[in-house]
Amino acid sequence: MALALRLWRSLPLGRSAAPGPRLPTGAAGSREQCVLWRLRGAEVMGNPGAFKRSLLFSALSYLGFETYQVISQAAVVHATAKVFRVEEILEQADYLYESGETEKLYQLLSQYKESEDAELLWRLARASRDIAQLSGTAEEEKKLLVYEALEYAKRALEKNESSFAAHKWYAICISDVGDYEGIRAKIANAYKIKEHFEKAIELNPKDATAIHLMGIWCYTFAEMPWYQRRIAEMLFATPPSSTYEEALGYFHRAEQVDPNFYSKNLLLLGKTYLKLHNKKLAAFWLSKAKDYAAHTEEDKQIQTEAAQLLTGFSDKN
């Protein structure tokens, strides 16, 4: 109100007031509109109360617009701050992952399990699975974590279907759940798992892990025992199948994308060459797996398996 009064007192009245806007005269009915505008203008100028109310309305409208701008700007700032906050969390998460701090990573990301951000959610799925894989995790807790990981991966995919990592971890988690739901369920999900691995590779052809996992899919179905094949034949008109050659192609492709990125890829190259009866190349890759610098429990297990396979060579020779 004070602002309206100040504006009212600062304006000249009577004949010295600035003229109003000029209306167009070429349009039909323009003369009647012009007369009406002048009459209304005269009524307002001749009635100070009406003029004050009109001016007050204009001032309040102006204040409303200013308030809207302030709120809009605040919303933008809040959204920007939120983006920066997510990026900061992701940086912390990636640092902990690279450092092998599995439990700290899970504790960090668990605080944001209600997040709508796909990048946070697939990392939480991975962290849940990694905790489940630890040797000290009780069996019942491991099962809960495996299903929890699947839920996070599913939500990540729902939030962003263009995320290669969401596709990859969703496929991994579906496979893990199959360990608790039996061989029939595992085989039934085979095509879905393959579909998401292939989509992950399509979205990011430089992701060695997704390529490696596609190799494992092929290796698994290449060595599938006869009784599992019978189950597959009952579930599908065309049951999933693959060959060791196809698996080998994926393992080599993963190695080309990122050499020595994963001890298990080295081990599986050696094991696949064994299946193909190429002992020379099998020994080469198994030796690389045995000599791989161990950073995780899995690396140590792979070193042991590779050494045992190499010892088996020597005994037969």
Order of alpha helices (4+ residues) and beta strands (2+ residues): alpha-alpha-alpha-alpha-alpha-alpha-alpha-alpha-alpha-alpha-alpha-alpha-alpha-alpha
